[in-house]
Amino acid sequence: MTVQGLFSTRSKAAGRISSLPRIAIVGRGFSGMMAAIALMKSVRTPFHLQLFDPNSSVSGGEALASARSSTILNTRVRDLSVATGNADDFNDWLCTNAEFRAAVPAAIPGFRQIFVPKQLFSDYVYQRFADALSARKEITVQVCHEPVVAIRRSHGDRFLLESANPANPLFDTVILATGYGLPANDMPEPEPSPVRAQRLVARPHTVLCGSGIRVVDQLLQLRDAGYTGQITIISKHGFLPQSHTPNSADPVFPADDLPQDLPDIVRFIRAACRRAEEEGHSWQAVMNGLRKHARSLWRSLPARQKHQFNRHLRAIYDSHRNRLPEAMYARLRSELADGNTVLRRGTAGRRGLSGMFFRPAGSSTEEVIHAERIVDCRCRAPDLNSLLMRSLLAEGLAARDELSLGLAVNQRGELCLEGGSITDGIFAIGPLGLGSLPDIDLVPEIVGQAYAVAEAMAKRFYPRSKVV
């Protein structure tokens, strides 16, 4: 499917495609759509954009996975703008939505501090994509549903994307926005027989695997749908998301010289949280301020300490940065206090005929948790064993980051190779770079990186274009 810019006739556009610079975006979730918006706003010369994604339906990607109209985002409206230089763009878009204004009258005249349904944010992103496209009558956008299985350099500095379509053209630039990819199924056994499970389960029982926002979303979805059975949440480290403050927690962070060693950094942050609370702020304000320094702190750590952080501290860090709206957190605490939902710390194993195997933390012995339903809500690192990722690594176009969480990238999303060189013409944005750039899986960071990539492309590959 090919879409031309507004007022562009099909015949004229088709005649120009072959002569235009070609840009490919692999992935059409939030990172991919954000990259497309940034390109259309930043690269002012005409170009042809091709979006590759095997999903025929519009998707919000991992960040919006399992979104329902009632599932609430865990980030305030003020931090969800996709327009650089205009932090109020999402708020302004909501203010023009008469149906939403009627449903949330208490927030008028603005919605900056509230939390909104994920589907509403997805609608906003795709509206801004449509707006950007309609303003660029000289560009074309093509959507391809074939999965990309390999990327190879061809004809010098151009790239061939291999898919089910053998007629794919060569591309001048490729942006990887595959998010977390398709993870391997580490619970591959078939779903247990409902009849068998019901015989062994004394009462309805569901197991949820995970420790982040998605597991809480699933829990509340089940309860909202009328499920009254027992729910067991299995969290490897025993952590669940913490709460946002009732009102906005403006970022605060000490101006002292930042330490360079992991134990000192942990002590520094804990002391900052205590000091903030003594001064009438909150630890959430410190965590918000920490995001401005996270990358410099991360770069200062040796590889050994980065591995230590990933093994021992990432889970607690994630539980404090990916927070729940206060109302959702109150429901979670109520569920756990009532005893109908139980949190267990340990490792989820393989599925059995009547449930799943589970190894409690600190134990070497597995037990069976009998349940008629098991839902995996875990967010994994990008799948570096996928055909696409393996081709990039084999071709020498990319390298794993120090933790093998994803691809090594710099702040502009350029692929970094061993020895400090970069791969000209290929970028990776969003969660693919999580091992190199802390918090790059969050919306504000993805937005900033998408514009940095677009501006770098405008300057490097299209030097006559004007970045706006």
N, C-alpha and C positions, 0 to 999 in steps of 0.2 A: 504494500500500500504506500503510495506516494502522496504527500500533501505539499502543495505549493504555498508560498507566502500570499497574503491577502492581495487580491486584484491581479495575481499572476495567472495568465492563461495556461492551460495544460500543455498546449503545443509549444509555447515559448519556453516554458520551464523544462520540458523534456529535451529541447534542443540545446539548452545550456548546461545540463547536468555533467556531460562528459568533459566540459572545459573548466568546471568549477573545482576548487580545492575540495577534497573529500575528507570528512571527519566521521569516524565510527565511534559510537558509544555502545559498549557491551553491558547491558543491564538497564532495565526501565523501571526500577524502584525509585525511591526518593533520591538517592545519589545520582542516578542516571538522568532523571528529569531535572534535577537541580543543575547538573552540568549543561544540559541543553539550554535551559533558561539563561545561564551565565554566558554561554557562547553567543546566543542571539542578541544579548545586550552588550557584549564586549567586543566581539570581532565584527568590525563594521564593513569589511569587504564581503562580497557574495560568497557563499559556500554551500556545499551539499552535505546534509547531515543524515546519517543512517543509524537507526536505533535497532539493536539486536536484542531480542528477549524471547525465549520459548513460550512464555505465557501470552496467550492471545488476549486475555483480559487485562485491563489496567490494574496495576498492583502498586501498593505503597511500599513494597519491599519488606525486609525484616523489621524495620522500625515500626511499620504499621501492620505487622502480621496479626491475623485473627481479629482484625478491627471490626467492631460492630458500631452501630449508631450510638449505642449507650456506653461504649468503652472509652474511658477518658484518658487523654494524653497526660503524661506526668511532667510536662513542661508548660510554664505559663505562656499565654498569648504573646506577651512582650518579647519572648525569646524565640519566636517561630517565624519571623519575617524572612522571606526569600529575596527581598530587595536590599541590595547593599546600600548603605547610607540612609535607609529609611526603616528604622526599627518598628515603626507603627504601621507598616504595610498590612500585616495580617489583621491588626485591630481595625484599620480603616475598611478592609474588605468585609469584616464581620458587621461593621456599622452600616454597610449598604445592604445587608441581608435582612429584609423585613421579617421573614419568618423566624430567624434566630433572635432578632431584637424583641419580638413579641414573646418568645419563650424565655428570655433572660432579661426582663425589664429592670431588675435591680442593678445591673451592671452599667446601664446607660449613665453618662454619655460615652463610656469607653469600656473595653473588655480586657485591658492589658494584664490585669492580675489574676484572671480566672483561668480555669482548665477546661478545655473543650473536647468534644468527641474526636477520635482519630479520623473518622470518615470526613468530618468537616475540614480538617486540615488537609487531607488528601484532595478534597474538592478544590480547596484554595490553591494548592500546588499546581493542579492541572489547569485551573483557570488562568494562572499566571503564565503557564507554558503556552496556552492558547493566545493570550494577550501578546506575548513576546513574538510568537510566530506571525500573528496578524499584522504586526508592525514591521515585519521584514518581508516585503513583497518580492525581494530579489533572491531569497534562499528557498531551498526545497528540503523537505524532511521525508524520509522513507522509513517505514517500520517493517522489520523482518522478524518472523517468528521461528526461524531455524536457530537451534543452539550453536554457538561458536565453539568448536572443539580444538582449534589450534590457531595460533598467530605466528606468522613467519615473515622475516624480512625478505623483500623481493625488489628487484630493480633498484638497488642502491638504498635509498632512504625511504622507500614506501613499504607498505605492509599488506600482506595477504591474509584475510580472515577465512579460515576453512570452516564450512558448515555443510548442511545437506544440499545447498545450492552451489553447484560447481561454477556458476557464472558470476560469483561475487567479484566486484572490481577491486583494484588496489586502492589503498587509503593512504593519505598523507599523514594523518594523525589518528591515534586510537586512544580512547579514554575507557579504562576498565572501571566499571561501577557495579560489580557483581555482588557487593555486600558480603554476606556470609556464605554465599554459594549454596549448593545442595549438600548438606552434611551426610556423611556415611551413617547408616542406621546401625547403632550399636546395640539395639534390642531387636534383632532381626526375626525372632520367632513369630509365627502367625498369631493373630489376636486369639486369646483364649476363648473356648467355646462358652457362650453365655449360660447354657444349660449346666455344663460342668462347673463353671465358676459359681453359679447360684447355689449349687448343692453344698459347696464348701464354705461359702461366705454367709455368716449368720445374718447379716443385714447388708443392704446396699453399701458398697465400698468402692471408692475411686482413689487411685494413686496419681498424684501430680509430681513430676520430676522437674526440679528447677529451683532457682533462688532469686530470680529477677522479677521485673514488672509483669512479664507474660504469665508467670505462675499465679500471681495475684489476680490478674485479669481473668484467667481461666476459673479460679476459685469463685470469684464473684459472679461470673457468667453462669456457673452451675447453680449457685444459690438463687440468682434472679430467675432462672428457668424453673425453679421449684424443686430442685434436688435437695433431699433432706438426709441422705445417707452420710456415712462416715467418709471423710476426706483425709488422706495422709499426704503431706508434702515432704518429699525427700530432697534435702539440700545437702550437697556434699560437705560444706563447711558450717552448715547450720544458720546461715544468715538469710534474712529477707529484707526487702527495701525499707529504709527509714522514711520518716515523714517530712514533707515540706512544712514550713511555718504557715500560720494562718494568713499572714500578710507577706508581701515581698521581702525577702532577705537580701538587701543590697550588699554587694561583695565587700568584704573587709579582709585585709591580710597585712601582717606586720611588715613594716618597711625595713626591718633589720636585714643584714646580709644573710642570704639563704645558705644553709649548710650544704655540703657536697656529698655526705655519706648517708646511706639509707637509715641506719639507726638514729642518727642525729636529725634527719628529716622527719622521721616519725615523732620523735620527742618534740621537735619544733612545732609541728602541726597540733599535737595534743595540747601543748602549752598555749598556742594561739587560740584554740577553742576555749580553754578555761578562762583566758584573759578576756575574750570577747563576751562570754556569759557574765563575767564579773562587771563588765562595762555596759551591760544591758543589751548586748547583741545576742546572736545565737551561733551555735556551731555551724548551722547551715550557711550563714553569711561567710564564715571562714572557708568552707568548702567551695562556695561560689567564687571567692577570691582566689582560691588555690588554682582554679582552672587557668588563670592568666599566667601562672608560673609553672604549670605542670610540665610543659615541654622542656623548659630550661633545666628543671630539676631532673627530668628523665635523662636528658643528654649528659648530665654530669655524672651519672652512675656508671660504674664499670659493668661489664656483661654479667659478672657473677652476682652482683647485687640486683640487677634487673631480673635474673632468674629467681632470686630469693623473694623479691616482691611478687612475682607472678605466682609462686607456689604458696606463699604464706599471707600476703596482704591484699592481693587483688580482690578477693571476694568481699572483704570488709570495706575496701575502698569503693567498690561498685555499689554496695548496699547503701553507702552514704552519698554517692553522687547521683545515682538513679533513684530519686525519691518519689514517694507516692503523694498525691494530693491528700490533705489532712483527713477529708471525709473517707477516702478509701483506706487510709491507714487505720482509722478508728474502726472500720468494719473488719479489717484483718485482725486487729487486736481482740475485738469482740469474739470473732470466730475461734481464735486460739484459746481465749479465756473460757469459752463455753465448753470446750472439749470435744465438740463435734468435728473440729479440724485439728489435726495433730501435726506438729513439725518434728521430723526426725533427721538427725545428722548422720550422714553416711553415704555409701556408694550404691547407686542403682545398678543392678546386674541384668542378666538375661531374663526374658519372659518365660514363664512356665505355663502349664495348661490351666492353672487356676489363679494366676497372679504373676508375681515377679520375685526374683531373688534379690536380697538386700543384705549388704554388709555394714553393720553399724560402725560408726567411727571408733577407732581404738580396738576393734575386734578383728580377728582373723577368720571368724566363722560366719558363713552366710545363713540367713534365715529366709523363709518364704512369707511374703505378705500377700494374703489372699485378697483378690479384688476382681471385680468383673470388668473394670475399665482402667486403663493406664494411659495417661496423656503426658507426652514428653514436651515440656515447655522450656527446655534449656536453649540458651543462645551459645553457639559454638564459634570457634575461630573459623576464618575462611578455610575452605577445603582445598588445601594445596595439592591434594592427590587427584583432583579433577583433571580431565584430559586437557582443558584449557591451561590450567596453571602448570601442569607438567610440561606442556609444549613451550611455554614462556621460559621456564627454568632450563629446559634442555637446549633451547636455541640461544641461551646466554642473553636473553632480553630482560630478565628479571633475576632477583636473588631473594632468598628468604630473609626476613628480619632476624635479629639476634635471638629471639625467642621462638622462631618458627610459628608465630601466630598468624603471619600473613606475609605480604611482600614488603621489602625494604623501600621506603619512599622518603623524600624530603618534604618540607612544609608545602611546597607547590605541587606535590603529588607526582613528581618525576620519579621514575624507577631508578633506584640506586643499585649499583653493582659493586662487587668486591673491588677494593682499591680506590673507591671514592668516585668513580666515573658514573655517568647517568646514561640512560637509553633515550636518545633524542627521538621524539615523536610518539612516545607512549607514556600515558599518565595513569595513575590509579588513585581514585578518590574514595573517601568513606572508610568503612570498616576493614577494607583490604590492607590499610596501613596502620591498624591499631597497635601493632608491635613497635612501630616507629614513632607514632604520634599519639600520646595519651588523649582520650576523650574524642577522637576523630569519628566516633560512632554517634555523636550527639548532633542535633540539628544545627545549632549555631556554628559549630566547627565545620560541618559539611558545607554549609552555605559559604563560609569564608574561604574554604579550600577550593570550592567550585569556581568562584570568581578569580582566585589566584591562578588556577589552571587556565581559565579563559584569557586572562590578561597576559600570561606567559605565552600562550599560543598566538595572541594578537601581535605581540612584540617580536617573537622569535620566528614564527612561520609566515606571518603576514605583516611585515614591517611598515607597510604603507597604511595599515588600518589604524583607526583612531579609537582608543579605549575610552569608553564613557562610563 
